[in-house]
Amino acid sequence: MSFINLDKPILSIPHATGSAEWTIRDAVEGVQIFGGIGSGKTSGSGKMLALKYLSHGFGGLVLTAKQDEKDLWVQYCKETNRMSDLVIIEPNGKYHFNFLEYETSRSNGNEAITDNIVQVLKTVIKAGKEKEEGGGGSDDAFWQTALDMLLFNVIDLCRMAYGEISVEHMYEIVQSIPKAQPDSQNEDDKKETGAFDKAYDIAHAKVLQKAKEWFQSLSPGEKHAISDEEAYNRAILEAVPEARLLKFLHEFFMDNFKNLSSKTRSIIEFTFSGFLFRLLREPVYSIFCKHKSNVVPEDCLKGKIILINLPVKVYHKVGRDCQILFKYVWQRAMERRIITPQSPPVFLWADEAQNFLHEHDAEYQATARSSRISTVYISQNLPNYYASMGGQKAEYKVKSFLGTLGTKIFHSNADIETNKYSSELFGDILYEEHGTSVQTGEKFSHGDSFSLKMDKHIRPEEFLKLKTGGPRNGHRVEGFFHKQGDALFGGHSFTKAIFNQNRNPKS
């Protein structure tokens, strides 16, 4: 594999005094594109970047919000001769990604398996909850801790009993955890506890067998030193890790979770089981749970473009949840790799990006540059992000996240908040204001004056006037191109750019 020159130009951007080169290094610092409905953000700057990334051999992940995005990327790949690299994960398709199998195979040790799967599940669950509640979800530490503990213990019980983790087993266990006061006369309740009891009994039997094997391995003197049942139990907990884990499981399910108030317990159970239920339904089950994986995130490092064709506008919550799941697993995989001078850049692409945000995005984006990941997020305005990534201190969270994206492109927009943010980002300019005074009367006098004043480089109302493409604008889309930290454009960090909707990938 050849050396990757991060300073290789991808774009040449004209400005008033010449042109500026935008490089691979700039790309991996991230891109945010804002623009109102019909502003040309997807067909203008979005299309330009997509074609450039593909023509330079980038692999990447594409998330979909709208139904036509699959066809759009098929066209992009055709124009850049990348069709052989396009991998489409979709209902009734030939590609599958079993996330539990993947996380299990890449975990080092049993504890890491549980930790990794819990982290994936709770990230997706929390992202979905924040979206439903209009940003932020529940910040209650008790709720978060209780959900985490349920996830950990259900996964550990599933693994102990069956030697593997499956969505089916987890769902059945959650549905049948014993309640504080079961009605012993109700046959339906007895059936409900079957899946949990079965898993617990299998795990208990395995622990007893391991304890027996351990005791039989002791010398006569060591056996004699264990004087009573209490000493035996203490020795077992020290010598057999599974026994200690089973003790924790028993304490959680039988002492703690079982005695929670019915309302609190129902919220926690339904949060977890509701997510698992959606994974068990088609077409999601066949894509992400049933089959062995024949596509994995690391395929992007070989130049593959993985597109998840479960558009949010069609599949709604389940489509969103599954794409966030794959996105988070993909992000962690890309950050795990060891970067060398030969490591290829990859991209993460999300139009209507507010649909796919999760709580770790800011943390991930802060290190994406060193992992050679170019994030491209496209959205209409800041309030979209506030609603999806908000909660307490929403504005600070969102603007902190946006600060990790090095390039921003602003198209025509009628949103006041976004236009104000854009204008403030470009900063102020000091200018001279000249005046003339004339006095008449007994004496005539004339004087010139000037004063220094500050104003915005680009005032908020200027974003309303940008051309939006289409036939009436000669298929030209205008946008302000801002690159943080570099005065690339004649001493400024921004310039007004024109994007051709009919752009050829080589132009």
N, C-alpha and C positions, 0 to 999 in steps of 0.2 A: 504494500500500500504506500502511495506516495505522500510526501509531506504536504500538509494543508497550510496554505498561505492565508492567514487570517486577514491580511491587508489587501487581499485581492478585491478589486472593485466589483460590486454587483450592479450599482446604479451610478449614472452620471446625471447630476441634478443642476440644470442651468439656473443662474441667478443674475443679478444686475451687472456684476463685474466679471463674470466668467462662468465656471461650472465647478461643482464639488463632487468628489467621489465618495459614495457610501459603500462600505466594505462588508465582508463577512464578519469582521470584528464588531462592526456597528449592528449587524443583524442579530448576533447572539446576545446583544444587550436588551433585546425585546422591542416590540412595536405595539403601540396602541393607536387604533384608528377610530375617530369619532365622526359621526355625520347623521343628520336627520333622515327621515324617510324620503327616498328618492334623491338623495344627495349625490349618489354615485360612489359611495364608499366601497361597496363590493365590486362594482364593475370598473371602478377607476383605480385607486391606489391598491385596493385588495387584489384585483386581477394582476396588476403589474408585479406586485411582490410574489404572488403565487407562481407566475410564469418564470420569474427570475430564479426563485428557489429551485424549481423543478429543472430549469435549464442548466443550473450549476450542480445538479446531482444530489441535492438534499433528499434525505429520507425524512419521514415525519408522520405525525398523527393528525387526522382531520376529524373534528367533531361536527355534528350536523344539527341545526335547529330547524331548517326549512326543507321542504320536500324536494326542491330542485337542486340541492347542493351536490348530490351524487352525480347528476348529469353535468353539472358545472365542472367538477373535478375530473370527470372522464374526458371532457373536452380539453381541459388544461393539459392532461397527460397525453392526449393525442397530439396536441400542438407542439409538445416538447419531446415527443418520442419516448414517453415514460409509461406507456400502457402495461408493459410487462412487469413493472414495479408496483402497480396499483393492486392493493389487497382490500377488498370490500367485505366487511363483516356485516351481514344483514340476514333477515329472516329467509329461510329456505336456501341459504347460500352454502358454499362449500368450506367456508372458514369458521373455525370455532376457537374460543379462548376459555378454558376452564380455569377461573381465577383461583379456586381453592387448590387445585392441583399445582398450579404455577407457584403460588406462595409457599406451599408445602415443600416443593422440590428445591426452592431457593433459600430455605431457612436452615440455619446452622444450629441444630438441636431442638428438642421438644418445646422448650420455653420460647424460643424464637418463632416457632411455627404459630403458637398461640398469639404472641405479641403482634406479629405481622398481620395475621388475619383480623384480629381485633381492631388494629389501626385502620385497615382498609374499610371494614364494615362501619365503624363508628364515624369515619370521615364522610362516607356517603350518606349515612342516616342523618347526621347533623346537618349536612348541606341541604338535604331534602326538607328537614324540619325548619331551617332558616327561611327557605323559599316559601313554605306554606304559611309561616307566621309573619311574612312581610319583612324579614331581615332580623338576624340575631338569634332566633329561636329562644330557648330557655338558657339563661345564664345561671340558673340555680345549680350550685355545686353539688347538692345532694342528688339531683336528678342525673347529672352527668356521671357521678361516681356510681350510682346504682345501676345505670345502664352499662357502664364499663364492667362492673362486677358480674352482671348477668352474662355479658358477652364472653368474658374470660371463663367463667365456670361452665357454661353450656358447651363451649368449644373443648375445654379440658375433659369434660365428661364424655363427650362424643368421641374424642380421640382415645381415651382410656378404654372405653367399651368396645369400640369397633376398629381401632387401629387406623382410622382415617376420619376425615371431616367431610360431611356432605350437607348440602342444604336441606335435604329431606330429613335426615336425622336431627339436625338442629331444630327445624320447625316442629317436628313431632315432640321433641323433648320440651321445648318452650310451652307448647300447648298443653302439656300434661304434668307440669310441676305441681306437687301436692299443695293443697290449700290448707289454711290453718284449721278450719272446721269442716272437713268433708262430710257430706251426707252419706253415711254408710248404707242407708236404705235405697239410695239412688243408683241404679245399675249403670246409667250413663256416666256418672262421676267415676265409677270404678273403671270403666273403659278408658276414660280420659287420662287416668294416671298410669296406664299401661306402658306407654313408650318411655316415660321417665323411669319407672320402676324397672323395666327390662334393662335399660342402659346401666342403671345404678347397680343392679344385681350382677350383671356381667362384669362390670368394673370391680365390684367387691370380690367376686370369685377369683378374678385375676390377681388381685392383691393378696388374697389368702394363699393362692398357689405360690406366689413369689415369696411370701413370708415363710411358708413351709419349706421351700427349697433353701432359703437362707438359713433357717434354723438347722436343717439337716446337714448343712455344710460346716457347722460349728464343731469344734473338738469337744470331747466329753467334759473337759474342764470349763470351757466357755459356756456350755449348756448349764452346768451345775451352778455357775455364777449368777444365772438368771433365776432368782429365788422365788418369785411369785408372778402372778398375772400382770400386776402393775408394772413390774420391772420388764416383763416380756413385751408389753405394749410399748413402753418407752424405747426399748431396744429396736423393735420393729420400725418405729417412726424414724429412728436414726439411720437404720441400715437399708431400708427399702423406700426409695423416693416416692414410689407410687402410693405407699401407705400414707405418707404425709400429705400428698395431694388429695387423696380420698377423704382424709380427715377435714381438709379445708372445704372440699365440696359438700360434705355432710353438714358442716357448720353453716355454710352459706345457704343451702337449700332448705334445711330442716329447722335452723334456728333463726336466721336473719330474714331471708326472702319470704319464707312461709308466713312469717308473722307481720309483714308489712300491711298497712291498711289496704283495704280492697281497692280503693280509688288509685292510690299511688302505685300499687302493684299492677293494676290494669293498664295504666299509662305506659309503664316500663315494658310490660309484656307485649302490648299491642304495637309499640314503637319497633321492637325487634321482630316480632312475628309477622307484622304487616310488611316489613321490608323483605323477609324471607318468602312470604307468600307470593309477592310479585316476581321473585326470582324463579319460583316453581311453575309459573304460568308460561305458556308458549306465547311468542316465539323465543322469549328470553332464556327459558330453561335449556332449550337445545343449543343455543349459541354460547352460553356462559357456564353451564353446569353439567350437562349430560355427557358430552363427548370429550375425548382427550384433545388437548390443544394442538392445532396445526398452524397456528400463528401466535407469536409472542412479541412483546414490546421490543426485544433486542433485534428483531428483523429490520427495524428502521435503521439500525446501524449498518445494515447491508444495503441500504438504499431503498428499502420498501416504503411505500406510502400507504399507511393503514387508515382506511376511512370507515367510521362506524355509522352505518346507514340505519339509524334508529331516530329519525328526526323528531325533535321535541314537539313540533306542531302536529305530528301524526300520532306518536306514541306517548306523548305527555310525560307524566311523572316517571313511569318505568323507563322510558327512553332516556330521560335526563339522568336518572339514577345510574343506569348501566354505563352511560358515557362518562359520568364523573368517576365511577369505579375504575373503568379502563384508564382514564386519564391519570388518576392518582397512582395506579400501579405502574403506568408508563413513566410518569415523572420520577418515581423512586428508582426504576430500572435505569433510566438515563443518568441519574445522579450517582448510581453505584459504579458505573464504569470508570476505569482508570484512564485518565486523559494522557495521551501521548501526542507528539507532533503530527502523527498520522491519523488521529481520531477525527472522523468526519463530523461536520455540523449536522444537526437535525432540527426540525421545526415542529412546533405545536400550534395548530391552527384552529381558531374558534370564532366563527361569525355568530352574531347575537351572543357574545361571550358571557353576558350576565347569567345565562342559563347554566353555565358549567363551572362557576366559581365554588371553591371550598375553603375551609379555614386555613389550610396550609399553603395557599397560593402565594402569599406575600413572602413567606419563608423560603419557599421553593424558588421563586423568581429572583430572590436576592443572591442565589448561587448559580442561577441558570447560565450566566455568562461563562463561568469557569468550567461548566459542563458542556459548553458549546451547543446550547439549546436556544433556538430563536423562537420566542413566543410571539405570536401575532393574534391579538385580540381585537375584535371589531364590535362596536356597540354604538347605539344611537346617542346616548348621553350619560352624564354622571348619575342622575336619579335612578337609572336602571341598575347601576352598581350599588347605590345606597340601599335599594330594596332587596338586593340579593346577597350582599356581603356586609350588611349593616349591623343592626343591633345597637348596643351601647356605643357611643362615640363613632357613629357610622361614618361621618365625614372624615375623621382622622384615619380610620382603617382603610377607606377607599383611596384617599390621597397618598397615604403611605405606600399602598400597593402600586398605584400609578407611578410613584417616584422610582420604582424599580425597573420601569420600562423606559429605555434610553431614547427611543424615537417615538414621536407622536405626530399624527397627521390629522388635521382638523378640516373637515369639509363643511358645506353649508349646513347650518343648524339654526333652529328656532328656539332651542332651549336656553333660557337665560342663564341658568346655573353653569352649564357647560361653556357657553360663550364667555362668561365672566372668568371662569377658571383658565380658559385658553388665553384670554387677553392678559391676565395677570402672569401667566407663565412666560409670555414674551417680554414682560417687563415694561419699564418706562423709558421715555426719551426726553432729554433736556433740549429745549428749543428757545430761540429768541422770538419774542413778540414785539414787533415794531409798531410805533404809534406816531401820529402827527397831530400837533395842536396849533390852532390858528386863533389869534385874538384880534378883534377889530374894535375900533372906538377912536378915542383921541389919538392913540398910537396903534400902529399895526405891528403885530409880532407873529413870528412863525417858529415852531420848534419841532424837532424830531426826538423821539425817545425809544428806548427799548428795554425790555425786561426778560429775565430768564424764567421759564415756566416748565413744569413737568406734565407730560401726558402719556397715555399708553402708546406703545409702538403700534399695536393693532387694537383699535377700540372694539368692544363686544359687538356692536352693530355691523361691523365689517363682515362677520361670518354669515350674516343673512344674505349678503350680496354675491357670494361665490357661485360660479356657474355649476350646474348640476348635470351636465352632459345631455345626451339625447340629440335628435336631429336639429333642434333649434339652436343648440350650442356647438354644432359640428362634432358631436360626440366627444367633446372636451370637458373634463371635470377639473374644477379648481379646488385646491386645498393648500393650507399652510403646513409646511413640512418643518418640524422642529427637532433638532438633535441636541440633547443636553450635553453641556460640558465642552462643546467644540464650536468655535466661531468659523464654521465652514463656508458661510455664505457672505462673502465680502465683509467680514468683521462681525457678522451677526450669527446667532444660533438658529435662525429660521429664514425661510424664504417662501414666497408664494409659488407653488408648483402647478403644472398642468399635466393631467393624466389622460391618455388617449384610450377611450373605451374599445377602440378597434386595434389596440396595440398588438404587434407581432412579438412573440417571445424573444426574438433576437434583436429587437429594436431597443 
